[in-house]
């Protein structure tokens, strides 16, 4: 089993949409995939026709000391989504403290899944350090857009995140081309060697409550995501299973 996380360098860079599309693409390539929503917004399921912010989920079950795995939704055989569940703001911090105090919690849960999945994908939040650090992942990727805000925020993240993925790249933008050239020159070792292009199909897919590859399999972004999934399979095979 390979564990992978996506986290935005800031909010609004398209992390959840990318994770949903990637999970679907890996499934299309024959992998058994579990997507885990680690964000209190609890909206990852929207990409798979689940209700907004379902009441039940792994976070709610953890605080209530109930079986966490029973709240996963099967989208189709071999593709499941585990919602976060609804918590009150004070409960976010309570759960985050618990995750900091039990740093092996998600490693134990991943081990308990046995051979049920080939991949577990975590959609990580911006803050809440326990939520961010608890999943021990073979692949940890920071998602960014080619804009000035991400350029500034990228600098402090370099020592903490080994890989960065450019999302919503528009080759017609001179600014974006310049920033990508700078990043390729300065951070070539850290950049995922492909970019996800800006494509209206991604936003349209969410409006239809579908991952991009299901909504528009012939779109540019669907082809980009398949390329990303293939890269992940190659990279994951080199990792040789779970860490930590």
Phi, psi and omega in degrees: 000134177251131176256136183220143178233147169239138177215137180282143175294337170207174177290152172083014181268358176095029184295310184295319178298320179293317180296317179298315180295320180294317178301317179295319180295318177299321177296320178296335178270013172095012182263149173268124193231135170243125177255128185244123177274110179263007186259132178300339176297334169062042188243002182301324182298341178302331181285353181232029174066025171274160175296154175296130173049065178300147183298315184270148178179180184295324182291314178300316181294323180296313179293326181274002180056046177247162179299118185289325189286345183288351185258010175284142178256132176272112178286315172198167184306124179087005178222112184230152178236132178249106180292165177283315186097164183269126175232154171280154182310319180295332181286333175305312182292323177299314179292321180298320176299317179300318181292327176290324181284337180237072188295345180262008186304308183286331174298319178294320179294319179297318178297324181292340179288342178059232181262019183293330183223151172271329183225140168238119182252127182251126174266103189269148179279172178291316184242213182057080188301328177295319178296323183286318189272339189293314177293124177266111192245144173293320180237120176239117186238133174264130181263136179216156172259156180277075178222171186295322181298314179293326179299317179292315183287342181294323188304309182291344184273348189299322182282343187260333185238122185285337186226144179230141181238126178275125180242152178060042180283130179242105183294345178281349181270120178297319179299314181296318178299318180295315181296319180295321177298319177298313182296319179296326179286316186274324191234035184304326182292338187256345184277131169300132190282038171200154178243149175266123185281152172296132184205126180300337181299332180293312177294322178296324180298317178296322178299333177265003181059043180224152169290155188302320183293332177280319183292314185218077185298339180267003184285162178300316183293325178297320177293321177300316183293323176297321177297319178296317179298319179295320177297318179298319179298318179293314180294319180296324180295332179284337182285331174069039174105188189286143169262161169059000000 
